[in-house]
C-alpha cells in the first residue's frame, strides 16, 4: 500500500505581508542602532574566501596536523558559512539535509532525529560537537537538529561520514559532526532577524554574534539565538485514525542558545546554555482507546549547561599538551505533569558529566607525528523520578576511562594513519577499536582506503530503561570499510565518490518494552558528489545509495515490498545546491533533496509497515547585500510537497504499548521566509 498525505493549506498573502513589514521594522531598528556608513569589518578569514579557495582549507578533524579534505584519513564533508548563507538555511537540519547519507525520522515527543547510511543513528550513534563540547544529551545520547543550532551563527561544519570512535569515543560510532561557531576572528559582529510564514502562522528567529581579538592577546566572542517557529501547519492522523489534529497552533518550537567564549594566549574558556523546548501535541502518538494522558502539552524540555577550560602547553619545541576539562549539567527529556502534585507522571531526570581529556602531540619529524592521550569522565543522574510509562525509578552512575593513540606518517608514496582506542565503562565493560587509513593525494587525484572499528556505550537513561528480564547492556561494536576516489577537473569541476560497508553487533535498541541488545545490523552503499565553482556559479550535486544487508532486529525493518531497507531510511537520495552569483552583491540559490520510497507505520495499517511515496523538496533563496546590510527572501518547499517524517522503528499501536506509537508527522508545506541582517 502507498500512503500519500497532501498539505491542508498554503501560506496566505496576509502572512507574507506581515512577514515583510516585520523584517523592514527589524532592519530599521538595526540602522538606528549602528552607523550605516562604517566600512565592513575586515579580517573575517574563512568567511571572506571564495568557494574555490574554501575547498583547499586545511582542517584536522581526522588527522593530527591540519590537512586538506582530500588528504584527511576519513570520508569528510566541510560546509562553510558562505555555503550555509547562500542556501538560506536556518537550522542544522537544513544543513545536514544537503549532505549525502543523512536522513531524518521521528521519535517520541514529536522529536525529529537523524539517520545515517540507512541506519537510525539518532540514539547515541552520531556525535555532535559544538566548539569542541559534545552536545548529545546525556540521557539517551540524542541530538535534535530541527529548529536547533541557528545556522546564522555557524562559521563551519566539519563531518566525518564514517566511524570515529577511535578518536572521539562512544557516541562517534557512525559519524561525527563538528560545529564551529563564529568567534574572535570576526573583529566585529552581526545581527539578523528572519520571519518564517506558513499557512496562517508565522514564526521568528533572531540571532546575534560578535567577536574581537584584542592587541594584548585577549579574545572574546558570543553567539545568541532565539526561535519561535511553527514546525507544521498540516494535519496529524493517529495510527488508528481516531484522532485528527491540525498542528498549526500545536507545534511551536522555541529554543534559546547562548554560546560565550574567551581566552588569553593559550587559554580557552567557553560557556554554552542550550534550552530546547518544543510543543508536543501528540502525547506519544495519541494512541487508540487511550484516555488523554496527564502531561503538559509543552511536553519536551531538554536543557544543557556546559562549561569548558582548555590550555595549550608547549614544554619543548616538538611536544604540545592540551589538557581540557568540561562540566555539563542537563535536564534531559523532561516531562511535566498537568497536575504538579501528580508525582507519578513526573519524568524529571537530571544528568551531570565531569569530563577530563589529556592529549599530547609529538612531532617526530617533517613526515610523522604521534598523538597519545587519556580521557576520563563520570556520568550520573541526581534523580530518577520516573513514570509508570517508562519506569525510570533508579538513579544510574558510572565512570569511564580511555586511552587512545594515532600515528600519522606522510611519505612520497602514500600517507598512513594508524590509531586505536581502549575505553572501559564501569557498567558495560571495555572495548578496543583500531583504525587504519591509507591516503594518496596527487595534484588533482586522490584515493583513500579506510578501516575503522567503533563502539557505542549505553547512556544513563538507556541503562535505567532496559527491558524487563534483560541483564547488563553490552557495548555496541561497529566495523566499517570505506574507500574514496576523487578528481579535480579543469574548468572548476570536481568529483568525489566513495563505497562503504558498516556492520553493528550487539545493537542497542528499544524493543517495545525497554532497551536491549539485538542481532546484527549492516548496510552497504555508495555516495558521490559533483561540484562546480566559477565566478558566476557555485553548484553541487550529490547522490547516495544504501542497502540494508542484515536486518536482524525486525523492530527497525521496513515493509517487505521495499526489500533491503530499514524504516524511514530511503534507498536513494539526491541532493543539489546551485548559487548564481548575479552580481557581487546579489546571489540566488536553488537547493533541494530527493528521497525515494520509505517504510513507515501509518493509518489505516497501524500494525504493518506501509510504503511512503518518494518526495522532491526544492527551496530557493535570494540575498542582496548593501553596505553592511543583507536582505534575503526565500521559499522552502517551493512545490508544496508533503514532507512526511515517520518513526524509524515499530512504535506499536496497541493500547498496552503506551510509549512510542506515533503515526508520521508532516512538516510544514510551502513556507516563505524574509531575513534582514546587519554586520558591524
Order of alpha helices (4+ residues) and beta strands (2+ residues): beta-alpha-alpha-beta-alpha-alpha-beta-beta-beta-beta-beta-beta-alpha-beta-beta-beta-beta-beta-beta-beta-beta-beta-beta-beta-beta-beta-beta-beta-beta-beta-alpha-beta-beta-beta-beta-beta-beta-beta-beta-beta-beta-beta-beta-beta-beta-beta
